[in-house]
Amino acid sequence: MKFRHAPLDVARTIALFGIIVLNYHGYLNFHSANVPTSPSVFERWWHPFEGVLANPFPVGFVMVAGIGVAILVAEANGDARKLREVRWRLARRGIFLFTLGYIIEWIWPGTILPYFGALFVIAGLIANWSRPRLIALAIVASLVAAGISWWRLEQSFRGNLTVWLSPSAPDSPRNLLIRLFVDYTHPIFPWLSFFVFGVLLGRSYDRISAFATKLLASCIGLVGFSYALNSIVASQTDGDARNGLADALRWRRLASTQPFDRGLLYVGAALGVVGAAFVIVWRFCEKFENSLVVRLAQTTGQMTLTVYLAHIFVYNLIVNQLGLVKPSGLDVAMIMSIAVYLAAIVWANWWQPKYGRGPAERLYRNFGG
């Protein structure tokens, strides 16, 4: 195993735990009447739609994917033929993930897989874009998302319904594209910004030690600024917002850090959190490269697609088919998540030395190269 890729695999493993917890908590406790009326601080943190931990894990996955794409493109070393092959490889991988995700969506609504597929297809188009063009693309993606959110708020003040922008199912080409680009769980606008951030970071991956401290400080500063401004606006508009005054609601939306409001501060806070977390993971892997923890996490991180799919089928078997687990709060969801996660680590580290890639990863590579 190369250290060069250890931080990416370890970051995937960490992100995987958060995604499992959020999914199990959301499916167990937010698809029923069991939503807590007086949530504890931990329940607020792990709220699958509004909690402070609702976003960093999937955003981290997307950012790491961007880093991986940049490393893959760099291996072409500017050779036109090799770059063309890389682009087709990204496109094939994207088509595989999108198709798989579209199938999984019918049994696990909200899956991130179709969005991953779309991002990989886009990556094939922007693989060798210049840094300024990529930054501009990320800014445009964020502005489009924030602009649509703002427009929908303004329309609500005028009594105009915009529910057509939130289709209940991808049951037509139009609804599929709306879900993919502007609505639902991980739309391209603004999630493309997180992916591009990863691509930009990946282009400097071999030199990260030279700017890791500066990047960490910048990310922490961005998080602090985003949440401080959000807190100030919330405190100043609290009463008026409760009374439904339009100006207060506008300020709230403008300064929102909530994932589904998709504002600029939300994007900034998310980028800051995952950027800082990645630097910490990178430093940990650098210092403890040969430790058991890093080796176990790295091996598991190489099989996240298999484990991700497995956690879906395990849930459906244990909860929906056998009825062994009932909705009862974060504690049960957390226990179930930890059990599945630890089992995944044990399985991955048993499987990899014997058989190499995981089953899903084999299909993924056979189709996508």
C-alpha positions in Angstrom: 0.0 0.0 0.0 1.3 3.4 -0.9 1.3 6.2 1.6 0.4 8.5 -1.2 -3.1 7.1 -1.2 -3.5 6.3 2.5 -5.1 9.6 3.5 -7.7 9.2 0.8 -8.6 5.7 1.9 -8.6 6.7 5.6 -10.8 9.7 4.8 -13.2 7.5 2.9 -13.4 5.1 5.9 -14.2 8.0 8.3 -16.7 9.5 6.0 -18.3 6.0 5.6 -19.0 5.8 9.3 -20.8 9.1 9.3 -22.9 8.2 6.3 -24.0 4.9 7.8 -25.0 6.7 11.1 -26.9 9.4 9.2 -28.7 6.9 7.0 -29.7 4.6 9.7 -30.8 7.4 12.0 -32.7 9.0 9.2 -34.4 5.8 8.0 -35.2 4.5 11.5 -36.3 7.7 13.2 -37.4 10.1 10.5 -39.6 7.9 8.5 -41.9 7.3 11.4 -43.7 9.1 14.2 -40.6 8.6 16.4 -39.0 12.0 15.6 -37.7 13.3 19.0 -39.7 16.3 20.3 -37.0 17.4 22.8 -33.7 16.2 21.2 -30.5 16.0 23.1 -27.4 17.9 21.9 -26.2 14.7 20.2 -29.5 14.2 18.5 -29.3 17.7 17.2 -25.7 17.2 16.0 -26.7 14.0 14.2 -30.0 15.2 12.8 -29.8 13.8 9.2 -31.2 17.0 7.6 -30.2 19.9 9.8 -27.5 18.7 12.2 -23.9 20.0 12.1 -22.8 16.5 11.3 -25.3 16.0 8.5 -23.1 17.4 5.8 -19.3 16.9 6.4 -19.3 13.1 5.8 -20.9 13.1 2.3 -19.1 16.3 1.4 -15.9 14.7 2.4 -16.6 11.7 0.2 -17.2 14.0 -2.8 -14.1 16.1 -2.1 -11.9 12.9 -1.8 -13.4 11.7 -5.1 -12.2 15.0 -6.7 -8.7 14.5 -5.3 -8.7 11.0 -6.7 -9.7 12.3 -10.1 -6.9 14.9 -10.1 -4.4 12.2 -9.3 -5.7 9.9 -12.1 -5.5 12.8 -14.6 -2.0 13.7 -13.4 -0.8 10.1 -14.3 -1.6 11.0 -18.0 1.4 13.4 -17.7 0.0 15.7 -20.4 0.0 13.0 -23.0 -3.0 13.6 -25.3 -3.7 9.9 -25.9 -3.5 9.0 -22.2 -5.6 12.0 -21.3 -8.3 10.8 -23.7 -8.2 7.4 -22.2 -8.6 8.9 -18.7 -11.6 10.9 -19.8 -13.3 7.9 -21.2 -12.5 6.0 -18.1 -14.1 8.7 -15.9 -17.2 8.7 -18.2 -17.6 4.9 -18.0 -17.2 5.0 -14.2 -19.7 7.8 -14.0 -22.2 5.9 -16.2 -21.8 2.8 -14.0 -22.3 4.7 -10.7 -25.3 6.6 -12.1 -27.0 3.5 -13.4 -26.3 1.6 -10.2 -27.5 4.6 -8.2 -30.7 4.9 -10.2 -31.5 1.3 -9.4 -30.6 1.6 -5.7 -32.7 4.8 -5.5 -35.9 2.7 -5.7 -35.0 0.8 -2.5 -32.9 3.4 -0.8 -34.2 6.9 -1.6 -31.7 9.7 -1.3 -28.6 7.6 -2.2 -25.6 9.6 -3.3 -24.5 7.2 -6.0 -26.4 8.9 -9.0 -24.8 12.2 -8.1 -21.4 10.6 -7.9 -21.9 9.2 -11.4 -22.9 12.6 -12.7 -19.8 14.2 -11.1 -17.5 11.6 -12.7 -19.1 12.2 -16.2 -18.5 16.0 -15.6 -15.0 15.2 -14.5 -14.3 13.7 -17.9 -15.2 17.0 -19.5 -13.3 19.3 -17.2 -10.3 17.0 -16.6 -7.6 19.3 -17.9 -9.3 22.7 -17.3 -7.1 25.4 -15.9 -7.2 26.4 -12.3 -9.0 29.7 -12.9 -11.6 28.0 -15.0 -12.2 25.4 -12.3 -12.5 28.1 -9.6 -15.0 29.9 -11.8 -17.0 26.7 -12.3 -17.2 26.2 -8.6 -18.3 29.7 -8.0 -21.0 29.5 -10.7 -22.3 26.2 -9.2 -22.6 27.8 -5.8 -24.2 30.9 -7.1 -26.7 29.0 -9.2 -27.8 26.9 -6.1 -28.0 30.0 -3.9 -29.9 31.9 -6.6 -32.5 29.2 -7.1 -33.0 28.9 -3.3 -33.5 32.7 -3.1 -35.9 32.7 -6.1 -38.0 30.0 -4.5 -38.2 32.0 -1.2 -39.3 35.1 -3.1 -41.9 33.2 -5.0 -43.3 31.9 -1.7 -43.8 35.4 -0.5 -45.9 36.0 -3.6 -48.0 32.9 -3.1 -46.4 31.1 -6.1 -45.8 27.4 -5.6 -42.5 26.0 -6.8 -43.1 22.4 -5.8 -42.3 21.4 -9.4 -38.7 22.0 -8.5 -39.0 19.3 -5.8 -40.3 16.3 -7.7 -41.3 13.3 -5.4 -39.6 10.8 -7.8 -37.3 10.7 -10.8 -40.2 9.4 -12.9 -39.7 11.5 -16.0 -36.7 13.0 -17.8 -37.5 16.5 -16.5 -37.9 15.3 -12.9 -34.7 13.3 -13.2 -32.7 16.3 -14.4 -34.3 18.6 -11.7 -33.3 16.1 -9.0 -29.9 15.7 -10.4 -29.0 19.3 -10.8 -31.0 21.5 -8.4 -32.9 19.5 -5.8 -33.1 16.5 -3.5 -30.1 15.2 -1.5 -26.8 16.0 -3.3 -27.6 18.1 -6.4 -24.8 19.1 -8.8 -25.5 22.7 -7.8 -23.8 23.3 -5.4 -22.1 19.9 -4.8 -20.0 20.4 -7.9 -18.1 23.0 -5.9 -17.0 20.4 -3.3 -15.9 18.1 -6.1 -13.9 20.9 -7.8 -12.3 21.8 -4.5 -11.1 18.2 -4.3 -9.7 18.4 -7.9 -7.8 21.6 -7.1 -6.4 20.0 -3.9 -5.5 16.9 -5.7 -3.5 18.8 -8.2 -1.2 19.9 -5.4 -1.4 16.6 -3.5 2.3 15.8 -3.7 3.1 19.2 -2.3 0.5 19.3 0.5 3.1 19.4 3.2 4.3 22.8 2.0 0.9 24.4 2.6 -0.9 22.1 5.0 -0.7 24.5 8.0 -1.9 27.4 5.9 -4.7 25.4 4.4 -5.8 24.2 7.9 -5.8 27.8 9.2 -7.7 29.1 6.2 -10.3 26.3 6.5 -10.8 26.9 10.2 -11.2 30.6 9.5 -13.7 30.0 6.8 -15.8 27.8 9.1 -15.6 30.4 11.9 -16.6 33.2 9.6 -19.5 31.3 8.2 -21.0 30.2 11.5 -20.3 33.5 13.2 -22.1 35.5 10.5 -25.0 33.0 10.6 -25.2 33.3 14.4 -25.2 37.1 14.3 -28.0 37.2 11.6 -30.0 34.6 13.5 -29.8 36.5 16.7 -30.7 39.8 15.1 -33.7 38.5 13.2 -35.0 35.9 15.6 -38.2 37.6 16.7 -39.1 38.9 13.2 -38.4 35.5 11.6 -40.8 33.8 14.1 -43.5 36.3 13.1 -42.9 35.5 9.5 -41.6 38.9 8.4 -40.3 38.7 4.9 -37.1 40.8 5.4 -36.1 38.7 8.4 -36.7 35.5 6.4 -34.6 36.9 3.6 -31.7 37.6 5.9 -32.0 34.1 7.4 -31.9 32.5 4.0 -29.0 34.6 2.9 -26.9 33.7 6.0 -28.1 30.1 6.3 -25.6 27.2 6.8 -28.4 24.6 6.4 -27.7 22.0 3.7 -31.1 22.2 2.1 -31.0 26.0 1.9 -27.9 25.7 -0.2 -26.6 29.2 0.5 -23.1 30.6 0.0 -22.3 30.3 3.7 -23.4 26.7 3.7 -20.9 26.0 0.9 -18.2 27.9 2.7 -18.7 26.2 6.0 -18.8 22.8 4.3 -15.6 23.4 2.4 -13.9 24.6 5.5 -14.9 21.7 7.6 -13.9 19.0 5.1 -10.7 20.8 4.1 -9.6 21.1 7.8 -10.6 17.5 8.4 -8.6 16.2 5.5 -5.5 18.1 6.6 -5.8 16.5 10.0 -6.3 13.0 8.5 -3.3 13.6 6.2 -1.1 14.6 9.1 -2.2 11.6 11.1 -1.4 9.2 8.2 1.9 10.9 7.7 2.9 10.4 11.4 1.4 6.9 11.9 1.9 5.5 8.4 2.7 2.0 9.5 0.2 1.8 12.5 -2.5 -0.8 12.7 -5.2 1.8 12.7 -4.0 3.4 9.4 -3.6 0.0 7.8 -7.1 -1.2 8.8 -8.7 2.1 7.8 -6.8 2.2 4.5 -7.9 -1.3 3.5 -11.5 -0.6 4.4 -11.4 2.7 2.5 -10.5 0.7 -0.7 -13.9 -1.2 -0.4 -16.3 1.6 0.4 -18.5 0.9 -2.5 -19.1 -2.7 -1.4 -19.6 -1.6 2.2 -21.9 1.2 1.2 -24.1 -1.2 -0.8 -23.9 -3.8 2.0 -25.1 -1.4 4.7 -28.3 -0.8 2.6 -29.1 -4.5 2.3 -28.3 -5.1 5.9 -30.7 -2.4 7.0 -33.5 -3.8 4.7 -32.9 -7.3 6.0 -32.7 -6.5 9.8 -35.2 -3.7 10.0 -37.7 -4.2 7.1 -37.7 -8.0 6.6 -36.9 -9.5 10.0 -38.1 -6.6 12.2 -35.3 -7.1 14.6 -34.7 -3.4 15.1 -37.5 -0.8 15.9 -37.4 3.0 15.7 -36.4 4.3 19.2 -34.0 7.2 18.8 -30.3 7.9 18.0 -29.0 5.4 20.5 -30.3 2.3 18.6 -29.3 3.8 15.2 -25.8 4.4 16.6 -25.4 0.9 18.0 -26.6 -0.6 14.8 -24.2 1.6 12.8 -21.2 0.8 14.9 -22.0 -2.9 14.7 -22.2 -2.8 10.9 -19.2 -0.5 10.6 -17.0 -2.8 12.7 -18.2 -5.8 10.9 -17.3 -4.0 7.6 -13.7 -3.3 8.8 -13.2 -6.9 9.9 -14.6 -8.2 6.6 -12.6 -5.8 4.4 -9.3 -6.7 6.1 -10.1 -10.4 5.8 -11.2 -10.2 2.2 -8.5 -7.9 0.7 -5.4 -10.1 1.4 -7.2 -13.1 0.0 -9.1 -11.7 -3.0 -7.9 -8.2 -3.6 -10.7 -5.7 -4.6 -14.1 -6.0 -3.2 -17.0 -7.4 -5.2 -18.6 -4.1 -6.1 -15.1 -2.6 -6.8 -14.4 -5.4 -9.3 -17.6 -4.7 -11.2 -16.8 -1.0 -11.1 -13.3 -1.4 -12.5 -14.3 -4.0 -15.0 -16.8 -1.6 -16.5 -15.0 1.7 -15.9 -11.4 0.6 -16.1 
